[in-house]
């Protein structure tokens, strides 16, 4: 006897009220695939559906998870997906779109933004683009407007000032930088919006694969800066999406 059958029988015999049964059934909304236990209830709980982390999974496993999720919600986002793996799974998911720079795949149409509020994704250098595009694609998939402001690092700070109006107009700002990671502090001192800083592993030896930029951002003297993990464009965009859409939900 499955758990669902047991719950329904308890309702039929009066042992369980319909409202309590509904709560218990919501907690069981998963798809057991053997290799994965896919959470089908995450969008109701968190506002966004489960996202697939592509690294470490086979093409067959990713297809199975996408197919399970597609019965509940669209769009479906997969991050850290190599182009080679995408080519292997593409025949099974003909409508999938691959974003090479971001190493992301989406299935289903993106949510349409109904707000004028946007997220600014700002990078110090061109080498930060893979992380920036991961952030931008994630934010767009979750229904946000995104303005990209790329290659405006402190080594040529006049480039930043030329784009300051766009950055200041954002509801949330994601700042992505490697090397010494100073751009987050500069932007944080110039805007009155939340800043989410993303250190990248871009840099020479003493960058320590992003640890130097991470410590700089964590020790920033500018107020209002939150720091996510090294190269975690997805995590920054997820938080930025929640902040950006808070305004609409409050109304």
N, C-alpha and C positions, 0 to 999 in steps of 0.2 A: 504494500500500500504506500503510495506516495504521500508526502507531507501535505500537498494540496488537497488530495482526496480526504485525508484525515481531518483537515480543517473544515472542509465543506460538510462532512458528516457530522461534525460537532455543531455546526450551525443548524443543520437539519433536525438534530435531536434536542436543540435548545441549550446545549452545553456552552455555546459560544455565541456572543452577540455579533451581528453583521459588521458593526464598526470595528470591533476587535479582530474579527476575521480578516477584514480589509487590511488592517495594519500588518498582520502576520503574513498575508499574501504578498504585500509590497516588499517585505523583507526577504522573500524567496525569489524575487525577480532576478534570477541569474540564468545564464546559459552554460551548462557544464559540457565542455567540449573534450574533456580528457586531458588535454595539454593546457587548458585555460578554463577559468571560471569567470565568465564575462559578466560584468556588472551592468544590468539593463535598467537599473533604477537611478543611476547617477544624475541624469539630467533633472529629474524631479527633485532630488535632494540638493544638488549643487548648482543647478542652472545651466550646466553644460554637460554634454554626453561624455562617456569614457573616451579617452584618447589612447591610441595604440602607440607604444614605443617600439619602433621597428628593429632597432639593433638587437641582435641576439635571437630574433625569431626567424623562422624559415618563411619562405613565400607562402607555402601551404597553410601554415599557422595563421599568418596575417589575413589570408583570404577567408579562413574559417571565422575569425573574430569579426571581420568586416561584415560578413554575411549575417552573423548573429546580431550585431548592432543595428544593421540596416532594417531589421524588422521592427525596431523601436523608434529610431530617430536618425535624422540626417541634418547636417552633413557629418561625415566621419573623417577625423583627422589622424594621420599616421606621421609620426616624426622620426627623425634619424633613420631614414630609409635610403639605402644606396640605389643608384640608378640600375645596377645589375640586378638587384632583387626586384625592383619595380618591373623590369622587363620580363622577369620570370612569372610574376603574378598578373601582369596586364591582361593576358587572354581570359582570365577568370573574372576580371573586373574591367570590362571595356570602357566604362564611363569614368574611370579614375583619371585624375589629373595629377601630373608630377611636376614639382617645382624643384629644379635641379640645384639651384644655389642654396635653397632652404633645406634641401634633402627631406621634403615633406610631400605627402600625397593626400588628396582629398577625394572623397566619394560623395556625390550629392551636391546640390547647389548651396552656396554660402548663405548664411542668414543675412537678410537685408537690413541695413542700419536705418532706423527711423529717427535717429538723433543727429543734430548738428555737431554734437561733441565728438571730438576725435582724439586719437592717440598719436603722439609724435614719436617716431622711432629715429633716434639720433645716433650716428656713429662717429667715432674719432677718425677711422681710416677705412679705406677700401677693403683691407684685409679682414675687417670685422663683418663684412657683408653676409657670410653664411649664417652667423648667429642673428644678425639683424633681420634677415629674411625669414628665418624661423619664427622670430617674434612677430613680424608683420603678417605673415601668412596665418599664423595662429590667431592673431587678433581679428583679421578679416574673416576667417572661418567662423568665428564666434559673433559675427554681426557688428563689428566696429569699423568706423571710418579710420583710415590710417594715412598719415602724412609722413613720407620718408625724407629725412634730412641726413644725407650721407657725406662722409669725408669732410668733417668740420672740426678736426682735432686742434689741440692747443698749440701745435707746432706752427699753425697759421691761423691764429685766433680770429683774424678779420673775417674768415669764412663763416665762423659761427655767428658773428654779429650781423652778417648779411642775411641770415636766416632766422634771426631772433624773433621776428614777428610771428612766424609760423609756429615756432616752438612755444612761445608765450600764449598762443591761441589754443593750445591743446588742453584737454581736460586732465590728461595724464601724460607724462613724458618718460619714455624708456631711453636711457643713455647707455650705449655700448662702447666699451673701450678696452684695448689691451695695453701693451707697453707698461707705462706707470699708472694708467687709469685715471689721470687727472681731470678728464673732461666732465665726469659726473659732479665733482665739486664746483667747477666753473658754472655749469648749467644750474645746479642747485642754488647757487647764489644769485641767479638772474631771473628765476621764475617763481610764481606764487602757487604752483600746482605740485601734486605729488610726483616725485622723481623715483623711478625704479632703475637702479644701476646694475649693469651686467658686465662683470669682468670677463675678458676673453683670454684665451691662451696664446694670443698673438704677441710675439716679442722675442728678443734675444735671451741668452742664458739666464741672466738674473731676473727675468720676468717669471721664471720658475713655473712655466706652463699656466700662467694666469694668477698665481698666488700673490705676486707683487701688486697687480692691479686690484685683486680682491681686498688685500689689506689696506691699500690706499682708500678704496671706497668705503670700507668699514670704519676707517679713521677720519672720514671727511668732517671738516669743520662747518660745512653747509648743513642747515637744518632741512628736514623733510625728505631725506634720502633713505630709501630702503634698498638693501643689496641682496641679490639672489646668487645662486651658485655660478661657478665658472662655466661659461659658454651656454648658460641656461636661458636661451631666448624664449623657449616655450613657457617656462615658469614665470618670467617677467610679463609676458603677454597675457597669461591666464589671470594674474593678479590685476594687471592693468584693465583687462576686460571687466572684471568684477567692479572695480572702482568706477570705470567709465559708465557702466550701466546702472549704478546705484541711483544716480540722479533721476533716471526715468522711472525706476521702481518706486521711488519715494513719492513722485507725483501721482 
